[in-house]
Amino acid sequence: MFGTLEVLGPEHEFSVVDHELHPLPIVDKIIKQIHGRIVNNVKMNKFSFGKELQAHVLEIKANRPFYSPQMFEETIQEAVETILSILEKQHARLLGLGMHPLLDLSKAKIWTHRDRQIYEALGRIFNLKQHGWLNIQSYQLNLSYRNGKDAIKLHNMLNSILPYLPAVAASSPIYETRMGDYTDNRLHFYSINQQEVPSITGDIIPEQVNSLEEYEKTTVNRYSDDLYRLDAPKCLLNKKWLNSRGAVIRPDRKAIEVRILDEQECIKSDVALSCFIRAVMRGMITDETYPAVSHTILVQNLNHIIKDGLNAQVQHPAGQTAKRVCQHLLKIAYNNANEEEKKYLPLIRQRVDGGNLSQMILRDISKKTQKTDIREAIFETYSALADCLANNRVYV
């Protein structure tokens, strides 16, 4: 039996903001307040939280992966509420979603404590003062596997659905207080933030491979060679964590890390995405079939979806729009979900039929700007979205 998809390992990224939603670069102060000194990560009873590259972004992840989606939701929401109670003393709160709508790149700060030498090394090769580095928040989902054979099979199957996930998960329509040119602006900036060494990101959609050895050769070895030619510091060479494709095999944790998803407005929505992906993959594993679509077409489809979301024109046996493909994937999910997962799938249906968060946010702000200016409209809408995170309430 193909032994995979047993557990879900979530990782969440949130901005720390004041009550006017301005980003606050105080993650180090929060860590010191709790831990007594500044470290990268603080481990609590059920969850851990820690720093990111951006001094205003805080990561929350579970100490152990979850078999149960409901336990996933309860544990991570408890983590959110714990952090919020700490932030009250700083007159601060958390904001989810894929990008911060107000962040000024010239004022954004980078983490300056432990691991700063890594960020300094990255800064020698890349321009870190751009949205693809300082203004992105992803929801990362780790899908388990048992052995190398399972890993390759899951990896190659996952490639066939990766392009369509942003059509459901896009939540980054606004940055720098303006409406962006893409439905998923986070992914757009993510795709170009390492142009100096394109092999690190690849085409976002990973290449098909036949073994872990081939995977290592075509990803880590390749971009390490490219970095070496640029005289990159040793701390960046032969590092698996530098792989920036939309899904990454992580042998150290026997999981494939799905990195293509924008952070959502609340934990319940993150759980729903996780259930959707796991149920779809379970169906593909059961049937031992998945669409024989070329890598080139998958990449083209992704690029169209980054731009136009559910309305994107795509090439796929299930239909010519991303919405049709997502409806097809949702049917697979319902047919293969367990009873607990099925409780979360109506939220995915709502996003597929009625629009992803990017579309919903733009509709809301467009209505508000008929009566007020765009800055006030953004503030009202994103304040409501911050409340969604605090109260684990789906945005409607």
Secondary structure as the mmCIF struct_conf table of DSSP 4:
data_model
#
loop_
_struct_conf.conf_type_id
_struct_conf.id
_struct_conf.beg_label_comp_id
_struct_conf.beg_label_asym_id
_struct_conf.beg_label_seq_id
_struct_conf.end_label_comp_id
_struct_conf.end_label_asym_id
_struct_conf.end_label_seq_id
STRN STRN1 THR A 4 ASP A 18
TURN_TY1_P TURN_TY1_P1 HIS A 19 GLU A 20
STRN STRN2 PRO A 23 PRO A 23
HELX_RH_AL_P HELX_RH_AL_P1 VAL A 27 HIS A 35
BEND BEND1 GLY A 36 ARG A 37
BEND BEND2 ASN A 40 ASN A 40
STRN STRN3 ASN A 41 LYS A 43
BEND BEND3 ASN A 45 LYS A 46
STRN STRN4 PHE A 47 LYS A 51
BEND BEND4 LEU A 53 LEU A 53
STRN STRN5 GLN A 54 GLN A 54
TURN_TY1_P TURN_TY1_P2 ALA A 55 HIS A 56
STRN STRN6 VAL A 57 ALA A 62
BEND BEND5 ASN A 63 ARG A 64
STRN STRN7 PHE A 66 PHE A 66
BEND BEND6 TYR A 67 TYR A 67
HELX_RH_AL_P HELX_RH_AL_P2 PRO A 69 LEU A 87
HELX_RH_3T_P HELX_RH_3T_P1 GLU A 88 GLN A 90
TURN_TY1_P TURN_TY1_P3 HIS A 91 HIS A 91
STRN STRN8 ALA A 92 LEU A 95
BEND BEND7 LEU A 97 MET A 99
BEND BEND8 PRO A 101 LEU A 102
TURN_TY1_P TURN_TY1_P4 LEU A 105 LYS A 107
STRN STRN9 ILE A 110 ILE A 110
BEND BEND9 HIS A 113 HIS A 113
TURN_TY1_P TURN_TY1_P5 ARG A 114 ASP A 115
HELX_RH_AL_P HELX_RH_AL_P3 ARG A 116 ILE A 125
BEND BEND10 PHE A 126 PHE A 126
BEND BEND11 LYS A 129 GLN A 130
HELX_RH_AL_P HELX_RH_AL_P4 HIS A 131 LEU A 134
BEND BEND12 ASN A 135 ASN A 135
STRN STRN10 SER A 138 TYR A 145
BEND BEND13 ARG A 146 ASN A 147
HELX_RH_AL_P HELX_RH_AL_P5 GLY A 148 ASN A 159
TURN_TY1_P TURN_TY1_P6 SER A 160 ILE A 161
HELX_RH_3T_P HELX_RH_3T_P2 LEU A 162 TYR A 164
HELX_RH_AL_P HELX_RH_AL_P6 LEU A 165 ALA A 169
STRN STRN11 SER A 172 SER A 172
STRN STRN12 ILE A 174 TYR A 175
TURN_TY1_P TURN_TY1_P7 GLU A 176 THR A 177
STRN STRN13 ARG A 178 MET A 179
BEND BEND14 ASP A 181 THR A 183
STRN STRN14 ASP A 184 ASP A 184
HELX_RH_AL_P HELX_RH_AL_P7 ASN A 185 ILE A 192
TURN_TY1_P TURN_TY1_P8 ASN A 193 GLU A 196
BEND BEND15 VAL A 197 VAL A 197
HELX_RH_3T_P HELX_RH_3T_P3 PRO A 198 ILE A 200
TURN_TY1_P TURN_TY1_P9 THR A 201 ASP A 203
BEND BEND16 ILE A 204 ILE A 205
HELX_LH_PP_P HELX_LH_PP_P1 PRO A 206 GLN A 208
BEND BEND17 ASN A 210 SER A 211
HELX_RH_AL_P HELX_RH_AL_P8 LEU A 212 THR A 218
TURN_TY1_P TURN_TY1_P10 THR A 219 THR A 219
HELX_RH_AL_P HELX_RH_AL_P9 VAL A 220 ARG A 229
TURN_TY1_P TURN_TY1_P11 LEU A 230 ASP A 231
HELX_RH_3T_P HELX_RH_3T_P4 LYS A 234 LEU A 236
TURN_TY1_P TURN_TY1_P12 LEU A 237 ASN A 238
HELX_RH_3T_P HELX_RH_3T_P5 LYS A 240 LEU A 242
BEND BEND18 ARG A 245 GLY A 246
STRN STRN15 ALA A 247 ARG A 250
TURN_TY1_P TURN_TY1_P13 PRO A 251 LYS A 254
STRN STRN16 ALA A 255 ASP A 262
HELX_LH_PP_P HELX_LH_PP_P2 GLU A 263 GLU A 263
BEND BEND19 GLU A 265 CYS A 266
HELX_RH_AL_P HELX_RH_AL_P10 ILE A 267 ASP A 287
TURN_TY1_P TURN_TY1_P14 GLU A 288 GLU A 288
HELX_RH_AL_P HELX_RH_AL_P11 HIS A 295 ASP A 308
HELX_RH_3T_P HELX_RH_3T_P6 GLY A 309 ASN A 311
STRN STRN17 GLN A 313 GLN A 313
TURN_TY1_P TURN_TY1_P15 PRO A 317 ALA A 318
BEND BEND20 GLN A 320 GLN A 320
STRN STRN18 THR A 321 THR A 321
HELX_RH_AL_P HELX_RH_AL_P12 ALA A 322 ASN A 336
HELX_RH_AL_P HELX_RH_AL_P13 GLU A 339 LYS A 342
TURN_TY1_P TURN_TY1_P16 LYS A 343 TYR A 344
HELX_RH_AL_P HELX_RH_AL_P14 LEU A 345 GLY A 354
HELX_RH_AL_P HELX_RH_AL_P15 LEU A 357 LYS A 368
TURN_TY1_P TURN_TY1_P17 THR A 369 LYS A 371
BEND BEND21 THR A 372 THR A 372
HELX_RH_AL_P HELX_RH_AL_P16 ILE A 374 ASN A 391
TURN_TY1_P TURN_TY1_P18 ASN A 392 ASN A 392
#
